Amino acid sequence: MDEASRSPTVTLADDALLGLLLPFWQLVIAAVVLVVVVLSVVRLARRGPSRMGTALLVTAAAIIALAVVGVLLS
């Protein structure tokens, strides 16, 4: 038998296990990001409208910059 006809069963099992766990880790990361964003917005809102306006301008600039970079790289 040659080397090409053998299939690595360990690799397939590892890929299957990772495939089952991947959505779970994506949910965990998304939940952590959501909690951090909510906490930062609450803290920013307590500081007053002037800081909130500045934060919105900075956020808008960051979104526009990311969109431009995405368009240029695609």
C-alpha positions in Angstrom: 0.0 0.0 0.0 1.2 3.5 -0.7 1.2 6.5 1.6 -1.7 8.3 -0.3 -4.3 5.5 0.3 -4.1 5.7 4.1 -6.4 8.2 5.8 -5.4 9.9 9.0 -8.3 9.1 11.4 -6.9 11.1 14.3 -6.9 14.3 12.2 -10.5 13.7 11.1 -11.6 13.2 14.8 -9.8 16.3 15.8 -11.5 18.3 13.1 -14.9 17.0 14.0 -14.4 17.9 17.7 -13.2 21.3 16.8 -16.2 21.7 14.4 -18.6 21.0 17.3 -16.8 23.4 19.7 -16.4 26.3 17.3 -19.9 27.7 17.5 -19.8 27.5 21.3 -16.6 29.6 21.4 -18.0 32.1 19.0 -21.0 32.6 21.3 -18.7 33.0 24.3 -16.6 35.6 22.5 -19.7 37.4 21.3 -21.2 37.5 24.8 -18.0 38.9 26.3 -17.8 41.6 23.6 -21.4 42.5 24.1 -21.0 42.8 27.9 -17.9 45.1 27.5 -19.7 47.3 24.9 -22.7 47.7 27.2 -20.6 48.5 30.2 -18.6 51.0 28.3 -21.7 52.7 26.9 -23.2 53.0 30.3 -20.0 54.4 31.8 -19.8 56.9 28.9 -23.4 58.0 29.2 -22.9 58.7 32.9 -20.0 61.2 32.1 -22.4 63.5 30.2 -23.4 64.6 26.8 -20.2 66.3 25.7 -18.2 63.1 26.2 -20.9 61.1 24.5 -20.8 63.4 21.4 -17.0 63.0 21.2 -17.3 59.3 21.6 -19.9 59.1 18.8 -17.6 61.2 16.5 -14.6 58.9 17.2 -16.7 55.8 16.7 -18.1 57.1 13.4 -14.6 58.0 12.2 -13.4 54.5 13.1 -16.3 52.8 11.2 -15.6 55.0 8.1 -11.9 54.2 8.3 -12.5 50.4 8.6 -15.0 50.6 5.6 -12.4 52.5 3.5 -9.7 50.0 4.3 -12.0 47.1 3.6 -12.9 48.5 0.2 -9.3 49.3 -0.7 -8.1 45.8 0.2 -10.9 43.9 -1.6 
